[in-house]
Amino acid sequence: MKNKEQKQEFLFEKANYKILLIGIVVIALGFILMSGGGSEDPNVFNEAIFNFRRIRLAPTTVLIGFGITIYAILKKPKNQ
């Protein structure tokens, strides 16, 4: 019979999962920053949709979050 004490190994280390979680939170923050600015009346134009937060800050935040998650995936473990 085979050894029953096979140790379950995770794909990443604990640090990788922490960095991945931080990246996901940053992506979510970017999408939260992107929300809003709509108008209740479709005949009324609202300039708030084109402000700095929705055009520059939010997409940059999302891209930074994707960069953090890619780093978390590609980071090598210390023991190899």
Secondary structure as UniProt FT lines:
FT   HELIX           14..34
FT   TURN            42..43
FT   HELIX           47..50
FT   HELIX           53..57
FT   HELIX           58..74
FT   TURN            78..79
//
